[in-house]
Amino acid sequence: MSYENWKDKIGTFEVMDVRGKKMDFFPALKAKAAALKNGEGLHIIQTFEPVPLYPVLALMGFEHHTEKVSGSEYHIWFYRVRKGE
């Protein structure tokens, strides 16, 4: 599957805007991702491209699509295509 197949669903994804957060948001993100069913997703807004998230969420069964909006704003959509580890 690819972003083209699920881009019409991104408006239904829960948004996590973690720009400027001082805390480690990864545990909360992982918990939210683990609770999602196939066909659901998360929309992350961050000040940098969170490349380390990609392989972790891929193992959990997610695909991703990233858009760089500005030099300090990235939007990343994670879509669950299957239940993973």
C-alpha positions as CSV (number, residue, x, y, z in Angstrom):
1,M,0.0,0.0,0.0
2,S,1.1,3.6,-0.4
3,Y,0.2,7.1,0.7
4,E,-1.9,7.4,-2.5
5,N,-4.2,4.7,-1.2
6,W,-4.8,6.2,2.2
7,K,-4.3,10.0,1.8
8,D,-8.0,10.6,1.8
9,K,-8.2,9.3,5.4
10,I,-5.6,11.7,7.0
11,G,-8.3,14.1,8.1
12,T,-9.5,11.5,10.5
13,F,-6.1,10.9,12.2
14,E,-5.4,12.1,15.7
15,V,-3.0,15.0,15.7
16,M,0.0,15.1,18.1
17,D,1.7,18.5,17.9
18,V,5.0,18.0,19.7
19,R,6.7,21.2,18.6
20,G,8.5,22.8,21.5
21,K,7.7,19.9,23.9
22,K,10.5,19.5,26.5
23,M,9.5,16.0,27.5
24,D,10.1,12.8,25.7
25,F,6.9,12.3,23.6
26,F,7.9,8.8,22.3
27,P,6.2,6.8,25.1
28,A,2.9,8.5,24.5
29,L,3.2,8.2,20.8
30,K,4.0,4.5,21.0
31,A,1.1,3.9,23.3
32,K,-1.3,5.7,21.0
33,A,0.1,3.9,17.9
34,A,-0.2,0.5,19.7
35,A,-3.9,1.1,20.3
36,L,-4.7,1.9,16.7
37,K,-6.5,-0.6,14.4
38,N,-5.7,-1.4,10.8
39,G,-6.9,1.6,8.7
40,E,-6.3,4.2,11.4
41,G,-3.5,6.7,11.8
42,L,-1.6,9.4,13.6
43,H,-0.6,12.9,12.4
44,I,2.6,14.1,14.1
45,I,3.8,17.8,13.8
46,Q,7.4,18.3,14.7
47,T,10.2,20.9,14.3
48,F,12.5,18.3,12.6
49,E,12.0,15.1,10.6
50,P,11.7,12.3,13.2
51,V,13.6,9.7,11.2
52,P,14.1,7.4,14.2
53,L,10.4,6.9,14.4
54,Y,10.1,5.4,10.9
55,P,11.6,1.9,11.6
56,V,10.0,1.6,15.0
57,L,6.5,2.3,13.7
58,A,7.2,0.2,10.6
59,L,7.7,-2.8,12.9
60,M,4.4,-2.0,14.4
61,G,2.7,-2.2,11.0
62,F,2.7,1.5,9.9
63,E,3.5,3.3,6.7
64,H,4.4,6.9,6.8
65,H,4.3,10.0,4.6
66,T,6.3,13.2,5.5
67,E,5.9,16.7,4.3
68,K,8.3,19.5,5.1
69,V,6.1,22.6,5.5
70,S,9.0,25.0,6.4
71,G,12.5,24.9,7.8
72,S,11.2,24.1,11.2
73,E,7.9,22.3,10.6
74,Y,7.3,18.8,9.5
75,H,4.0,16.9,9.2
76,I,4.2,13.1,9.4
77,W,1.3,10.8,8.9
78,F,1.5,7.2,10.1
79,Y,-1.1,4.8,8.8
80,R,-1.5,1.3,10.2
81,V,-1.7,-1.2,7.4
82,R,-1.3,-4.3,9.6
83,K,-0.7,-5.2,13.2
84,G,3.0,-5.6,13.8
85,E,5.2,-6.2,16.8
